[in-house]
Amino acid sequence: MPYMTTAQALVRFLDNQYVSFDGKETKFVEGIFTIFGHGIVCGLGEALDSNRGGLTVFQGKNEQGMAHAATAFAKQNNRRKIIACSSSIGPGAANMITAAATATVNQIPLLLFPADAFSTRQPDPVLQQFEQVNSLATTTNDAYKAVCRYWDRIARPEQLMSAMLNAMRVLTDTSSTGAVCISLPQDVEGESYDFPEEFLKKRVHKITRIAPSAEEVSDLAEILAGAKKPLVICGGGVRYSEAGEVLENFCHTFNIPFAETQSGKTACLSSDEYNLGGLGVTGNSAGNDIAKEADVILGVGTRFSDFTTGSKSLFRADAKVLTINTSRFDAYKLGAVKLVCDAKLGILALHNALEARDYRSGYTTEIKAAKDGWEKEMQFLADYAYNKDFKPLIAAGDPRTIPEFAERFGTITQTAAVAKVRELIPADAICVGAAGSLPGDLQRMWTSDSRYSYNMEYGYSCMGYEIAGAFGSKLASPEKEVYAMCGDGSYLMLHSELVTSIQEHKKINVLLFDNSGFGCINNLEMSNGIGNLATEFRFRDENGSLLGDLVPIDFAKAASGYGVKTYTARTMEELEAALLDSQKQTVSTLIDIKVLPKSMTDGYGAWWNVGVASTSQNEAVRAAYSQKQENLEKARKY
């Protein structure tokens, strides 16, 4: 048996992990992201330096950022390749916790190796060690337990074997994958053990499709066969099952429209005649109007988030809900009649069952009418421009903000910018986003017939994912142009991996929509009766409030110092020129797009339940609470 350190055995194990899906075998672990520091460099660092095998070592710039990049890499590979992440102890480890939660919520495999304090406790407290006075067994890494699918600490070298086999079990589980944390005490990393060759040799993990139960298929077919106006929801499970074409064929055969969640977008073709587009709070009029009238909802691979269901108010109270999902947990939501299985196999089985019943829905002209109506709205949004008669798409706001912004910064509207971007960039470009108002604009307005070209993190809606996610997507698909769609708030929160893209010669394109603040949350607070409180980027005024002049930021100038090719767009003409020129570049680019506040999409008939004060001296807040109560009365109760 090979005698080696725990860290050396870990590296060799990772290098020999493969997955097989539908008979195609691929290497599972591409490499390791790391920011070497105290607790990791002398153990895992030595192992990677002495013999990393076929693993690539990537140097991150922020632990959260590099873990977001790893998450996006796994998603772009439809969860069949990963990049592990390692960090120092203490603050380095804590930085990855947000990314762990992001991966778990979105059911993306993410393997994390945060360093830990000494297992022997002899030098305690070491630099950066968190000491919990009620238990010295507790360290910073225990915080991962709440946000990971699997957590373990390697207190002895031989524990590595059971820990890593369990890690691989979770990482390759289609029903409940997510973040895995394997905590590495720094002394144990360097301790040696006679690891069995069996543990270290090549291992192929078969990712198998869960077969549908005939009884459950019959249950769904029985209900669907009686539906006049059913609706299919295409969730992320359709993407990861690679079931888009099967779903399209199903809907064509039975004359059933389908709408997309953020995670499911581009699993199917945007141009498909039965594709209504986005659904829910960030959905469009076509999807939402059809959803409100549907008598049966079939959710495929969706976890029914509040944005998809309009906080459970979008569907008719008497509409029957059916699910196809590998996760029993998600399959039971909304009191659904379930089919627990792989999306592709489930759709095929249901297809056969409905054909045997000679089924076809009762839709006549409704689907085309809904899509035609949305096309007209799309044209309006694309043509939406600033002029003397300008009216904001979002009514609630500080009345001085728009003219102030237009005079000082620029006159581009956000919806017109999104439309222009879609028009000019490559048809197969990958679009990455996460937070703010852009996910709504993109779910409504982004179209693509290039499958798996939309990498939106909207389960956790984690600000700062965008640029790191674009870099991870580029690592996964180096032949494609990748665009990070982010607001100025997200950019300021985390853009460190933009530097890593320069270092790795992996070109990404950052489209920075600067509206001088957290515009989405400004809309939320002011539409619920709250004042303009700390959501715009303003100087503190003479009264001590953050209501002074808008803070001017030259994002292009700052990013150019990294070696990024930058542009500033204040008009649509400047944006068009920048988009065209950026495609000629070989280094990462950033376009600082000065977009007018309140010029993003809004509404389309879906409600979002947020916490509103039930008691307030503010009449506007009381009105918002009253409206919330009315909407709650219409919502499904479970």
C-alpha positions in Angstrom: 0.0 0.0 0.0 1.3 3.5 -0.8 2.6 5.4 2.2 1.7 9.1 1.7 0.3 12.1 3.5 -3.4 12.7 3.8 -3.1 15.7 1.4 -1.1 13.6 -1.1 -3.7 10.8 -1.0 -6.5 13.4 -1.4 -4.9 14.8 -4.6 -4.4 11.4 -6.1 -7.9 10.4 -5.2 -9.4 13.5 -6.9 -7.3 13.0 -10.0 -8.8 9.5 -10.5 -12.5 10.3 -10.2 -14.6 9.9 -13.3 -18.3 10.0 -14.1 -20.4 8.2 -16.7 -23.7 9.5 -18.0 -25.6 7.8 -20.8 -22.5 5.7 -21.5 -20.2 8.8 -21.9 -17.3 8.8 -19.5 -15.6 12.0 -18.5 -13.0 13.1 -15.9 -15.0 14.6 -13.0 -12.5 16.8 -11.2 -10.8 19.3 -13.5 -8.6 21.0 -10.9 -8.5 23.0 -7.7 -9.1 26.7 -7.0 -7.0 27.9 -4.1 -5.8 31.0 -2.3 -2.9 29.6 -0.4 -2.6 30.7 3.2 -2.1 29.6 6.7 -3.3 26.0 7.2 -3.4 24.9 3.6 -0.2 25.8 1.8 2.2 23.4 3.7 -0.2 20.4 3.5 -2.4 20.4 0.4 0.0 22.9 -1.2 2.9 20.5 -0.9 0.9 17.7 -2.3 -0.2 19.7 -5.4 3.4 21.0 -5.9 5.0 17.5 -5.7 2.5 15.6 -7.9 -0.8 17.1 -9.0 -1.3 14.6 -11.7 -3.8 15.8 -14.3 -5.3 18.5 -12.0 -5.0 22.1 -12.9 -4.3 24.6 -10.0 -6.2 27.9 -10.4 -5.3 30.9 -8.3 -8.4 32.6 -7.0 -8.5 36.2 -5.8 -11.4 36.0 -3.3 -12.5 32.7 -1.7 -16.2 33.4 -2.3 -15.4 34.5 -5.9 -13.4 31.4 -6.8 -16.1 29.1 -5.3 -18.8 30.9 -7.4 -16.6 30.3 -10.5 -16.4 26.6 -9.6 -20.2 26.5 -9.2 -20.7 28.1 -12.6 -18.2 25.7 -14.2 -20.2 22.8 -12.8 -23.5 24.2 -14.0 -22.1 24.9 -17.5 -21.0 21.3 -17.6 -24.5 20.2 -16.6 -23.1 19.0 -13.2 -20.7 16.4 -14.8 -17.4 18.2 -14.1 -16.3 20.2 -11.1 -13.4 22.3 -9.9 -12.7 21.8 -6.1 -11.8 24.8 -3.9 -9.4 25.0 -1.0 -8.8 27.8 1.5 -6.8 28.8 4.5 -8.4 28.6 8.0 -10.5 31.2 9.6 -11.5 34.1 7.4 -10.4 32.3 4.2 -12.7 29.4 5.1 -15.6 31.7 6.2 -15.5 33.5 2.8 -16.6 30.4 1.0 -19.7 29.8 3.2 -21.9 32.1 1.0 -20.8 30.3 -2.1 -21.6 26.9 -0.5 -25.1 28.1 0.2 -25.4 29.3 -3.3 -24.4 26.0 -4.8 -26.7 24.0 -2.4 -29.8 26.1 -3.1 -29.2 25.7 -6.8 -28.4 22.0 -6.5 -24.9 22.3 -8.1 -22.0 20.1 -7.0 -19.3 22.1 -5.2 -16.4 20.5 -3.4 -14.8 22.6 -0.7 -11.6 22.0 1.4 -11.3 24.7 4.0 -8.3 24.3 6.3 -8.8 23.9 10.0 -7.0 24.3 13.3 -4.7 21.5 14.6 -6.5 18.3 15.4 -4.0 17.7 18.3 -4.9 21.2 19.7 -1.3 21.5 21.0 -0.5 24.9 19.5 -4.0 26.3 20.2 -5.0 29.0 19.6 -3.2 29.3 16.3 -3.3 32.3 14.1 -6.9 32.8 12.7 -8.4 30.2 14.9 -12.0 30.7 16.1 -12.3 29.5 19.7 -15.8 28.7 20.9 -15.7 28.8 24.7 -18.4 26.1 25.1 -16.6 23.6 22.9 -13.1 23.5 21.6 -14.3 21.1 19.0 -16.1 23.9 17.2 -14.3 26.0 14.6 -15.2 28.3 11.8 -15.8 25.4 9.6 -18.7 24.1 11.6 -20.7 27.0 10.1 -20.7 25.1 6.9 -23.0 22.5 8.3 -26.1 24.6 7.7 -25.4 25.2 4.0 -23.9 21.9 2.8 -25.4 18.6 1.7 -22.5 16.8 3.3 -19.9 17.9 5.9 -17.0 16.1 7.4 -13.8 16.8 9.3 -10.7 14.6 8.8 -9.3 14.2 12.3 -7.2 11.1 11.3 -5.7 10.3 8.0 -7.6 7.1 7.6 -10.9 9.0 7.9 -10.2 10.5 4.4 -11.4 7.3 2.7 -15.0 7.2 4.1 -15.2 11.0 3.9 -14.3 11.2 0.2 -16.5 8.3 -0.8 -19.4 10.0 0.8 -18.4 13.3 -0.8 -18.6 11.7 -4.2 -21.9 10.1 -3.4 -23.4 13.5 -2.8 -21.7 15.3 -5.6 -23.0 12.8 -8.2 -26.5 12.5 -6.8 -29.0 14.0 -9.2 -31.7 14.3 -6.5 -29.8 16.1 -3.8 -26.4 17.4 -4.9 -25.0 20.6 -3.6 -22.0 21.8 -1.6 -19.7 19.3 0.2 -17.4 20.5 2.9 -14.4 18.4 3.9 -12.6 20.2 6.7 -8.8 19.7 6.7 -7.0 20.2 10.1 -3.6 21.5 9.1 -1.6 18.9 11.0 -3.6 16.0 9.6 -2.9 17.2 6.1 0.8 16.4 6.6 0.3 13.1 8.5 1.1 9.9 6.6 -0.8 6.6 6.3 -0.7 3.4 4.2 -3.6 4.2 2.0 -5.0 1.1 0.1 -4.4 1.1 -3.6 -8.1 0.3 -4.1 -9.0 3.7 -2.7 -6.5 5.6 -5.0 -7.2 3.9 -8.3 -9.5 5.1 -11.1 -13.1 5.1 -10.0 -16.1 5.7 -12.3 -19.3 7.0 -10.7 -22.3 6.2 -12.9 -24.8 8.9 -12.9 -27.9 6.9 -13.7 -31.4 8.0 -14.7 -34.0 7.2 -12.1 -36.7 5.2 -13.9 -40.4 6.2 -13.5 -42.9 4.0 -11.7 -45.7 2.8 -13.9 -48.2 3.5 -11.1 -47.1 7.1 -10.7 -47.0 7.6 -14.5 -50.6 6.4 -14.6 -51.6 8.8 -11.8 -50.3 11.8 -13.8 -51.7 10.6 -17.1 -55.1 10.1 -15.6 -55.2 13.8 -14.5 -53.6 15.2 -17.6 -56.0 13.3 -19.8 -58.9 15.4 -18.3 -57.1 18.7 -18.6 -58.4 21.3 -21.1 -55.7 23.9 -20.6 -52.6 22.4 -19.0 -49.3 24.2 -18.6 -45.8 22.7 -18.4 -43.1 24.4 -16.3 -39.6 23.7 -17.6 -37.2 23.8 -14.6 -33.5 23.2 -14.1 -34.1 19.4 -14.0 -34.9 19.5 -17.7 -31.5 21.1 -18.3 -29.5 18.6 -16.2 -31.4 15.7 -17.7 -30.7 17.1 -21.2 -34.4 16.6 -21.8 -35.2 19.8 -23.7 -35.9 18.2 -27.1 -38.0 15.5 -25.4 -40.1 18.2 -23.6 -40.5 20.1 -26.9 -41.8 17.0 -28.6 -44.2 16.3 -25.8 -45.7 19.7 -25.9 -46.0 19.7 -29.7 -47.7 16.3 -29.7 -50.3 17.2 -27.1 -50.7 20.9 -27.9 -49.5 22.1 -24.5 -47.6 25.4 -23.9 -44.6 25.5 -21.6 -43.0 28.3 -19.6 -39.4 28.5 -18.2 -37.9 29.0 -14.8 -34.6 30.9 -14.5 -32.8 27.6 -14.1 -34.6 25.9 -16.9 -34.1 28.7 -19.5 -32.3 27.5 -22.7 -32.9 23.9 -21.9 -35.5 24.4 -24.7 -35.3 26.7 -27.8 -36.6 30.2 -27.3 -38.1 30.1 -30.8 -40.2 27.1 -30.2 -43.9 27.9 -30.9 -45.0 26.4 -27.6 -42.4 28.3 -25.5 -44.1 31.1 -23.6 -40.8 32.3 -22.0 -40.4 33.3 -18.4 -42.9 32.6 -15.7 -43.8 34.3 -12.4 -42.5 37.4 -10.7 -39.7 37.8 -13.3 -41.9 36.3 -16.0 -43.7 37.9 -19.0 -47.3 38.4 -19.9 -47.5 35.4 -22.1 -46.4 32.9 -19.5 -48.3 34.5 -16.6 -51.6 35.0 -18.5 -51.7 31.4 -19.6 -50.7 30.2 -16.1 -53.6 32.0 -14.5 -56.0 30.1 -16.7 -54.4 26.7 -16.6 -56.4 23.9 -15.0 -53.4 21.6 -14.6 -49.8 22.6 -13.9 -47.0 20.1 -14.7 -43.8 21.2 -13.1 -40.8 19.3 -14.5 -37.5 19.6 -12.5 -38.6 22.7 -10.6 -38.5 23.5 -6.9 -41.5 26.0 -7.2 -39.7 29.0 -5.8 -41.9 32.0 -4.8 -40.7 33.8 -7.9 -42.0 30.9 -10.1 -45.3 30.6 -8.4 -45.9 34.3 -7.7 -45.8 33.5 -4.0 -48.4 30.7 -4.7 -50.8 33.3 -6.2 -50.2 32.8 -9.9 -52.1 29.6 -10.4 -55.9 29.0 -10.0 -56.8 27.8 -6.5 -58.5 24.7 -8.1 -55.7 24.0 -10.5 -54.2 20.5 -10.1 -50.4 20.4 -9.7 -48.3 17.5 -11.1 -44.5 17.1 -10.7 -41.7 15.2 -12.4 -38.6 15.4 -10.2 -35.7 13.3 -9.0 -36.1 14.9 -5.6 -38.9 13.6 -3.5 -38.7 16.7 -1.4 -39.4 19.0 -4.4 -41.9 16.5 -6.0 -44.2 16.9 -3.0 -44.5 20.7 -3.1 -47.8 22.4 -3.6 -49.5 19.2 -2.7 -48.6 17.8 -6.1 -49.3 14.4 -7.5 -45.8 13.2 -8.0 -43.7 11.2 -10.5 -40.2 10.8 -8.9 -37.8 10.0 -11.7 -35.4 11.5 -14.2 -37.0 14.3 -16.3 -36.3 12.8 -19.6 -37.5 9.3 -18.7 -40.5 10.7 -17.0 -41.6 12.8 -19.9 -41.2 9.9 -22.3 -43.2 7.6 -20.1 -46.0 10.2 -19.7 -45.9 10.8 -23.5 -46.6 7.1 -24.1 -49.4 7.1 -21.6 -51.1 10.1 -23.1 -50.8 8.8 -26.6 -52.5 5.6 -25.5 -55.4 7.8 -24.3 -55.4 9.8 -27.6 -55.1 13.0 -25.7 -54.8 16.6 -27.0 -55.4 19.8 -25.0 -58.3 22.2 -25.7 -56.1 25.2 -26.7 -57.0 26.8 -30.0 -55.6 30.3 -30.5 -54.7 31.2 -26.9 -51.0 30.2 -27.2 -50.3 32.2 -30.3 -52.3 35.2 -29.0 -50.3 35.2 -25.8 -47.0 35.0 -27.6 -48.0 37.7 -30.2 -49.0 40.0 -27.3 -45.6 39.6 -25.7 -43.8 40.2 -28.9 -45.4 43.6 -29.2 -44.4 44.4 -25.6 -40.8 43.2 -26.4 -40.7 45.7 -29.2 -41.9 48.5 -27.0 -39.2 47.6 -24.4 -36.5 47.6 -27.1 -37.6 51.0 -28.4 -38.1 52.5 -25.0 -36.0 55.7 -25.0 -35.4 58.9 -22.9 -37.1 62.0 -24.3 -39.0 65.1 -23.1 -42.1 62.9 -22.5 -40.2 60.2 -20.7 -42.2 58.1 -18.2 -40.4 55.6 -16.0 -41.4 52.0 -16.2 -41.3 51.8 -12.4 -43.5 54.5 -10.9 -42.2 54.5 -7.3 -39.1 56.5 -6.8 -37.4 59.8 -5.9 -38.7 62.2 -8.6 -35.3 64.0 -8.9 -33.3 60.9 -9.6 -34.0 60.4 -13.3 -33.4 63.9 -14.6 -30.3 64.2 -12.3 -28.9 61.0 -13.7 -29.7 61.8 -17.3 -28.0 65.2 -17.1 -24.9 64.0 -15.3 -24.3 60.4 -16.5 -26.3 59.1 -19.5 -29.7 58.5 -21.1 -29.7 54.7 -22.0 -32.7 52.8 -20.8 -32.1 49.4 -19.3 -34.6 47.5 -21.4 -33.3 49.0 -24.7 -29.7 48.1 -23.6 -30.7 44.5 -23.0 -32.4 44.3 -26.4 -29.4 45.8 -28.1 -27.0 43.4 -26.4 -29.1 40.5 -27.5 -29.2 41.8 -31.1 -25.4 42.4 -31.5 -23.6 39.7 -29.6 -23.1 36.1 -30.9 -26.2 34.0 -31.0 -24.6 31.2 -29.0 -23.0 33.5 -26.3 -23.4 32.5 -22.7 -25.4 35.0 -20.5 -24.5 35.0 -16.8 -26.4 36.8 -14.1 -27.7 36.6 -10.5 -29.1 39.6 -8.7 -30.9 42.9 -8.9 -33.3 44.0 -11.6 -31.4 42.3 -14.5 -32.7 38.7 -13.8 -36.2 40.0 -14.5 -35.2 41.8 -17.7 -33.2 38.8 -18.8 -35.8 36.1 -18.1 -38.3 38.2 -20.0 -36.2 39.5 -22.8 -33.3 37.1 -23.4 -33.8 34.6 -26.2 -31.5 31.9 -27.5 -31.7 28.8 -29.5 -28.3 27.7 -28.2 -29.0 25.2 -25.5 -27.5 25.7 -22.0 -26.4 29.3 -22.9 -28.1 31.0 -19.9 -26.3 30.6 -16.5 -28.6 32.5 -14.2 -28.0 32.0 -10.4 -31.4 32.9 -9.0 -32.0 30.3 -6.4 -29.9 32.3 -3.9 -29.7 35.4 -6.1 -26.2 36.0 -4.7 -24.8 39.4 -5.6 -21.2 39.0 -6.7 -21.8 35.7 -8.6 -22.0 37.4 -12.0 -18.4 38.0 -12.9 -17.0 34.9 -11.1 -19.8 32.9 -12.7 -18.8 34.3 -16.2 -15.2 33.2 -15.6 -16.3 29.7 -14.5 -18.6 29.5 -17.6 -15.7 30.5 -19.8 -13.5 27.8 -18.3 -16.2 25.3 -19.1 -16.9 26.6 -22.6 -13.7 28.4 -23.8 -14.9 28.5 -27.4 -17.8 30.8 -26.6 -18.2 34.4 -25.8 -19.4 34.8 -22.2 -21.2 37.9 -20.9 -21.6 38.8 -17.2 -24.7 40.9 -16.8 -24.3 42.8 -13.5 -25.4 46.0 -11.8 -23.1 48.5 -10.2 -24.1 47.2 -6.8 -23.1 43.6 -7.6 -19.9 44.8 -9.3 -18.8 46.7 -6.2 -19.6 43.7 -4.0 -17.4 41.2 -5.8 -15.5 41.4 -9.1 -12.1 39.9 -8.1 -12.2 37.0 -10.6 -12.1 39.6 -13.4 -8.4 39.7 -12.6 -8.2 35.9 -12.7 -9.7 35.9 -16.2 -6.8 38.2 -17.3 -4.3 35.9 -15.6 -5.7 32.8 -17.3 -6.1 34.4 -20.7 -9.8 33.5 -20.6 -11.8 36.4 -22.1 -15.0 37.4 -20.5 -17.2 40.4 -21.2 -18.6 42.4 -18.3 -21.7 44.4 -19.1 -22.0 46.7 -16.1 -25.4 48.4 -15.8 -24.7 51.5 -13.7 -27.9 53.1 -12.3 -26.2 54.6 -9.2 -27.4 52.2 -6.6 -29.2 49.1 -5.6 -32.1 49.9 -8.1 -34.1 46.8 -7.6 -34.3 47.2 -3.8 -35.0 50.9 -4.2 -38.0 49.9 -6.3 -39.1 47.4 -3.6 -38.8 49.8 -0.6 -40.4 52.7 -2.3 -43.3 50.7 -3.8 -44.1 49.5 -0.3 -44.3 53.0 1.2 -40.7 53.3 2.5 -38.7 56.4 1.7 -35.5 56.6 -0.4 -33.4 55.0 2.3 -29.8 53.9 1.6 -30.4 52.2 -1.8 -29.0 54.9 -4.1 -25.3 55.8 -4.1 -25.6 59.3 -2.8 -23.3 61.5 -0.6 -24.4 62.3 2.9 -26.2 65.6 3.0 -26.1 68.5 5.4 -28.9 66.9 7.4 -26.9 63.7 7.9 -29.0 61.6 5.5 -27.8 59.7 2.4 -29.8 62.0 0.2 -27.1 64.2 -1.3 -25.9 64.3 -4.8 -25.4 61.0 -6.7 -21.9 59.6 -6.4 -20.1 59.5 -9.7 -18.0 56.3 -10.4 -15.9 55.7 -13.4 -16.0 51.9 -13.5 -14.2 51.8 -16.9 -11.2 53.8 -15.6 -10.9 51.6 -12.5 -11.1 48.3 -14.5 -8.6 49.4 -17.1 -5.9 49.2 -14.4 -6.4 45.5 -14.3 -5.6 45.2 -17.9 -9.2 45.0 -19.0 -10.3 46.6 -22.3 -12.9 49.1 -21.2 -15.6 51.3 -22.6 -18.1 53.8 -21.3 -21.5 54.0 -22.9 -23.8 57.0 -22.1 -25.9 56.8 -25.3 -27.3 53.9 -27.4 -24.8 54.8 -30.1 -21.9 54.5 -27.8 -23.2 51.2 -26.5 -23.6 49.7 -30.0 -20.0 50.8 -30.9 -18.6 49.3 -27.7 -20.5 46.0 -28.2 -19.1 45.6 -31.7 -15.5 46.6 -30.8 -15.4 44.4 -27.7 -16.0 41.3 -29.9 -12.7 42.0 -31.6 -10.7 41.9 -28.4 -8.8 38.9 -27.1 -8.7 40.1 -23.4 -11.6 40.5 -21.0 -13.7 43.6 -21.6 -15.9 45.8 -19.5 -18.6 48.2 -20.8 -19.7 50.7 -18.2 -23.3 51.3 -19.3 -24.9 54.3 -17.7 -28.6 53.2 -17.5 -31.4 55.4 -16.3 -33.0 54.3 -13.0 -36.6 53.0 -13.2 -36.1 51.9 -16.8 -36.2 48.1 -16.1 -39.2 45.8 -16.7 -41.9 45.5 -14.1 -45.0 43.4 -13.2 -46.9 41.4 -15.8 -49.4 40.1 -13.4 -47.4 38.2 -10.8 -47.3 39.1 -7.1 -44.3 38.7 -4.7 -45.0 38.3 -1.0 -42.5 40.3 1.1 -42.6 41.2 4.8 -44.5 44.5 5.2 -45.0 46.3 8.5 -48.5 45.5 9.8 -48.4 48.6 12.0 -47.1 51.9 10.8 -47.7 55.6 11.0 -46.9 55.9 7.3 -50.1 55.8 5.3 -48.3 54.4 2.2 -46.9 51.5 4.3 -50.4 50.8 5.6 -51.7 50.7 2.1 -49.0 48.3 1.0 -49.9 46.0 3.9 -53.6 46.1 3.0 -52.7 45.2 -0.6 -50.6 42.3 0.7 -53.5 40.9 2.7 -55.7 41.0 -0.4 -53.2 39.0 -2.4 -52.7 36.5 0.4 -56.4 35.8 0.3 -56.0 34.7 -3.4 -52.9 32.6 -2.9 -52.8 28.9 -2.5 -52.4 27.8 1.1 -49.9 25.1 0.6 
